[in-house]
Amino acid sequence: MAGSEFSDNSGFLGQGWSFPLQISEDGSVAMLSGEADIRSSLGIILRTRPGERPLYPDFGVGLDELLFEPINTTLRSLVQDNIRTAILLYEPRIRLLSVSFEDRLSEGMLNIQLEYTVRTTNSRFNLVFPFYLTDSSEQKSLITGATV
């Protein structure tokens, strides 16, 4: 046995449609697998407001509801707890190691930094999610992910 079916972790990590929905060159729905699927899933969790999905009423973090709140220790603790709970419930493929924040208020954003390990591969990653405090037309990119 060559073991090729076990060398690719996509079976363990899953595969799903890309979001936002994209069509590949052959006309099929573009798919994500492995770490890219996990990173996309984390972005969806962070951008979704609880109650937005009828079949999963608790899904999401609800960052947009906190848009006009003062950025202080209380807000950071609330956001950190909401993120930890949502990831624990809705992204079982990872183990969240830390949630931290980088103030970039002069640019109108608060960067939320997630550090996590993928459970099946024990690979470490981080994700920086920019939470924009300004008009959405000023956004350049939504998510950047990098390997630690």
N, C-alpha and C positions, 0 to 999 in steps of 0.2 A: 504494500500500500504506500503510495506516495504521500498521502496525508494532505493533498491539495485542498480538500474540502475544509480542513481545519486551519490552513495557513491564512485564509481570509476571514477576518473577524466580522464581516458584514452580517453574517447569520446571527451572531451574538448581539451585535450593536444595532441591528435593524436597518431598514431601508424605507424611505418615504418620499412623497412628492416634495419637490422644492417649493419653498414659500418665499415670496409670492410665486404663484403658479407660473411656470415657464414651459414652453414647448421646445423640444430638441429639434435638431435639423431633420431627423427622420420623421417628424410629425407626432412623436409620442410625448407623453408628459415627462419632463425632466425629473430625474430622481436623484436623491442624495442618500449616501450610505456612510456608515462608520462615524468617525468624529465629525464630519461635516453635517450629518443628520442630527447629531447631539447638539452641535453649536446652533443650528437652525431652531431646534426645539427649545433651547434656552432663550433664544431671542423671542420666540412666540410667547413663551411663558411670561417674559418680562414686559412685553407689549400688550398683553391681554388684560382687560378689566374683569374682575370677578363678576359673574352674572351675564357676561357677554355670550357665553356658550350654554344654551339651554340644557344640554345633556350633562354638562359638567359645571354646575353653577359656581363652584368654588375655585375653578381653574383660573390662574393668572395672579398677578401681583397688584395691579391697579395703580401704577405709578402716576398716570395722568390725573388721578383724583388728588394727588399731592402737589400738583404743579405750583400753586400759589402759597404753599406753606413756607414759613421761614426755614432756611437750612440751618439746623442746629442739632445738638446731640439727640434730642427726642425724635426728630424726624429720621435721622440716620439709624437709630435703634429700631424704629417702626419699620423702615424700609428693609433693614437687614433681617428682621424677624419674618416679615412677609415673604421675602425672597427665599429664606431657608425653608419655610413651611411649604411654599409652592414647589420648590425643587424636590423636597423630600417626598411629597405626594405624587408629583407628576413627571419626574425624571429619574426613575430608579436605576438607570444605567450608569449614573455617576455618584461619586461621594464628594460632597461640597466641603472643601477645606477651609475657605475663608471668603468673606464678603467685605470689601473695603471701598473707600470712596476717595476720589480726587476732585477737589473743588477747582473748577475752571469757570468761575462766575463771570470773569471779564469776557469770556467767550460765550456766555449764556448756557453753560452746561455743567452737569455734575456727572463725572465718570464713575460708573459702578463697576468695580473690578471683582470678578469671580475667579477663584482658583479652585480647581477640581481635579479628581482623578477618575478615569474611566475604570469601572469595576473589573471588567473582564480582561483588560490589557494592563492595568495598573500604570497607564501612561498619564503624566501630568499635563494639564493645559490651563490656560487662563483665557478669560473672555473679558473684553472691555466693552461695556454697554453705555453709550453716551445718552444720558437723560437730558434732553434739551429743555431749557427754560425760556426759549425764544420762539419766534414764529417758525413753523415747520418748513417754510420755503428756504430758510437759511441752513438747513441740514445738508451736510455733504455726504456722510455715509452713516448707516445705521449701526452696523456691528463690525468690529475688527476682532479677530481671534488670532492668538499666537500660541505656539508651543513653548512651554517653559523649559 
